């Protein structure tokens, strides 16, 4: 075999090996990034318990920091590290982290819901709360886990919701029926139990239109 052919073959093999190694490294980072994103989402959705996850958050931040010298993923590593650092802070920092996450994953209905809850919690104008809530509905209208998280929050806001969003509450109640998670059922029952009689009657009337007002799951909610 001519020397030139051997040389070219060797270069090809070396380049293929380098690309393979880089591909494996990229996969390692993407697994870490996915884990960090899920951790941040879980922490945001239950941010009252964020201190219990502090050790896990710190470990993930340290792992991400080791990737900030890799030019291929440095920006992504720094961004995700910043998000994780923020979610362990106060509500203003957490809201900033949610907005940052939404620039990466704008179709995450859970993150839009988290943003709506954070805005409501800090007393933001209701229009801004509603904007985030509507985006949650648009991006994940029927995702089981998101509906279970969103329904109790929307029920709390029932009196403030426009007609379209009230219809969404009824639609999602009917969609979940007896399949809703136990925690969701308990929270909904507690929220509904605190509503004025006129509100409870309006909710039940909406369910009657759907022909489900006598269903066991409706009675289990205290309606």
For each residue, the residues with C-beta under 8 A, 3 or more apart:
1: 5 6
2: 5 6
3: 6 7
4: 7 8
5: 1 2 8 9
6: 1 2 3 9 10
7: 3 4 10 11
8: 4 5 11 12
9: 5 6 12 13
10: 6 7 13 14
11: 7 8 14 15
12: 8 9 15 16
13: 9 10 16 17
14: 10 11 17 18
15: 11 12 18 19
16: 12 13 19 20
17: 13 14 20 21
18: 14 15 21 22
19: 15 16 22 23
20: 16 17 23 24
21: 17 18 24 25
22: 18 19 25 26 72
23: 19 20 26 27
24: 20 21 27 28
25: 21 22 28 29 70
26: 22 23 29 30 72 73
27: 23 24 30 31
28: 24 25 31 32
29: 25 26 32 33 67 70 73 76 77
30: 26 27 33 34
31: 27 28 34 35
32: 28 29 35 36 60 63 64 67
33: 29 30 36 37 64 73 76 77 80
34: 30 31 37 38
35: 31 32 38 39 60
36: 32 33 39 40 60 64 80 81 83 84
37: 33 34 40 41 80 83 101 104 105
38: 34 35 41 42
39: 35 36 42 43 53 56 57 60 84
40: 36 37 43 44 80 83 84 87 97 101
41: 37 38 44 45 101 108 110 111 114
42: 38 39 45 46 53
43: 39 40 46 47 49 50 53 57 87 88
44: 40 41 47 87 94 97 98 101 111 114
45: 41 42 110 113 114 149
46: 42 43 49 50
47: 43 44 50 87 91 94
48:
49: 43 46 52 53
50: 43 46 47 53 54 57 87 88
51: 54 88
52: 49
53: 39 42 43 49 50 56 57 88
54: 50 51 57 58 88
55: 58 59
56: 39 53 59 60
57: 39 43 50 53 54 60 61 84 85 87 88
58: 54 55 61 62
59: 55 56 62 63
60: 32 35 36 39 56 57 63 64 84
61: 57 58 64 65 81 84 85
62: 58 59 65 66
63: 32 59 60 66 67
64: 32 33 36 60 61 67 68 77 78 80 81 84
65: 61 62 68 77 81
66: 62 63 69
67: 29 32 63 64 70 73 74 76 77
68: 64 65 74 77 78 81
69: 66 74
70: 25 29 67 73 74 77
71: 74
72: 22 26
73: 26 29 33 67 70 76 77
74: 67 68 69 70 71 77 78
75: 78 79
76: 29 33 67 73 79 80
77: 29 33 64 65 67 68 70 73 74 80 81
78: 64 68 74 75 81 82
79: 75 76 82 83 100 104
80: 33 36 37 40 64 76 77 83 84
81: 36 61 64 65 68 77 78 84 85
82: 78 79 85 86 97 100
83: 36 37 40 79 80 86 87 97 100 101
84: 36 39 40 57 60 61 64 80 81 87 88 97
85: 57 61 81 82 88 89
86: 82 83 89 93 94 96 97 100
87: 40 43 44 47 50 57 83 84 93 94 97
88: 43 50 51 53 54 57 84 85
89: 85 86 92 93 94
90: 93 94
91: 47 94 95 118 121 122
92: 89 95 96 122
93: 86 87 89 90 96 97
94: 44 47 86 87 89 90 91 97 98 118
95: 91 92 98 99 115 118 119 122
96: 86 92 93 99 100
97: 40 44 82 83 84 86 87 93 94 100 101
98: 44 94 95 101 102 111 114 115 118
99: 95 96 102 103 115
100: 79 82 83 86 96 97 103 104
101: 37 40 41 44 83 97 98 104 105 108 111
102: 98 99 105 106 108 111 112 115
103: 99 100 106
104: 37 79 100 101
105: 37 101 102 108 111
106: 102 103 139
107: 139 140
108: 41 101 102 105 111 112 139 140
109: 112 113 135 136 137 139 140 141 143 146 150
110: 41 45 113 114 136 140 145 146 149
111: 41 44 98 101 102 105 108 114 115
112: 102 108 109 115 116 132 133 135 136 139
113: 45 109 110 116 117 132 133 136 146 149 150 153
114: 41 44 45 98 110 111 117 118
115: 95 98 99 102 111 112 118 119 132
116: 112 113 119 120 129 130 132 133 136 153
117: 113 114 120 121 153
118: 91 94 95 98 114 115 121 122
119: 95 115 116 122 124 128 129 132
120: 116 117 123 124 129 153 157
121: 91 117 118
122: 91 92 95 118 119
123: 120
124: 119 120 128 129
125: 128 129
126: 129 130 160
127: 130 131
128: 119 124 125 131 132
129: 116 119 120 124 125 126 132 133 157
130: 116 126 127 133 134 161 162 165
131: 127 128 134 135
132: 112 113 115 116 119 128 129 135 136
133: 112 113 116 129 130 136 137 150 153 154 157 165
134: 130 131 137 138 165
135: 109 112 131 132 138 139
136: 109 110 112 113 116 132 133 139 140 146 150
137: 109 133 134 140 141 150 165 168
138: 134 135 141
139: 106 107 108 109 112 135 136
140: 107 108 109 110 136 137 143 146
141: 109 137 138 168
142: 147 172 175
143: 109 140 146 147
144: 147 148 176 179
145: 110 148 149
146: 109 110 113 136 140 143 149 150
147: 142 143 144 150 151 172 175 176 180
148: 144 145 151 176 180 181 183 184
149: 45 110 113 145 146 152 153 184
150: 109 113 133 136 137 146 147 153 154 172
151: 147 148 154 155 169 172 173 176 180 184 188
152: 149 155 156 184 187 188 191
153: 113 116 117 120 133 149 150 156 157
154: 133 150 151 157 158 161 165 168 169 172
155: 151 152 158 169 188 191 192
156: 152 153 191
157: 120 129 133 153 154 160 161
158: 154 155 161 166 169 195 199 203
159: 199
160: 126 157
161: 130 154 157 158 165 166 169
162: 130 165 166
163: 166 167
164: 167 168
165: 130 133 134 137 154 161 162 168 169
166: 158 161 162 163 169 170 206
167: 163 164 170 171 206
168: 137 141 154 164 165 171 172
169: 151 154 155 158 161 165 166 172 173 203
170: 166 167 173 174 203 206 207 210
171: 167 168 174 175
172: 142 147 150 151 154 168 169 175 176
173: 151 169 170 176 177 207
174: 170 171 177 207 210 212
175: 142 147 171 172
176: 144 147 148 151 172 173 179 180 184
177: 173 174 180 212 215 217
178: 215 216 217
179: 144 176
180: 147 148 151 176 177 184 185 188 217
181: 148 184 185
182: 185 186
183: 148 186 187
184: 148 149 151 152 176 180 181 187 188
185: 180 181 182 188 189 217 220 221
186: 182 183 189 190
187: 152 183 184 190 191
188: 151 152 155 180 184 185 191 192 221
189: 185 186 192 193 220 221 222
190: 186 187 193 194
191: 152 155 156 187 188 194 195
192: 155 188 189 195 200 203 221 222 223
193: 189 190 222
194: 190 191
195: 158 191 192 199 200 203
196: 199 200
197: 200 201
198: 201 202
199: 158 159 195 196 202 203
200: 192 195 196 197 203 204 223
201: 197 198 204 205
202: 198 199 205 206
203: 158 169 170 192 195 199 200 206 207 223
204: 200 201 207 208 213 218 223
205: 201 202 208 209
206: 166 167 170 202 203 209 210
207: 170 173 174 203 204 210 212 213 218 223
208: 204 205 211 212 213
209: 205 206
210: 170 174 206 207 213
211: 208
212: 174 177 207 208 215 218
213: 204 207 208 210 218 223
214: 218 219
215: 177 178 212 218 219
216: 178 219 220
217: 177 178 180 185 220 221
218: 204 207 212 213 214 215 221 223
219: 214 215 216 222 223
220: 185 189 216 217
221: 185 188 189 192 217 218
222: 189 192 193 219
223: 192 200 203 204 207 213 218 219
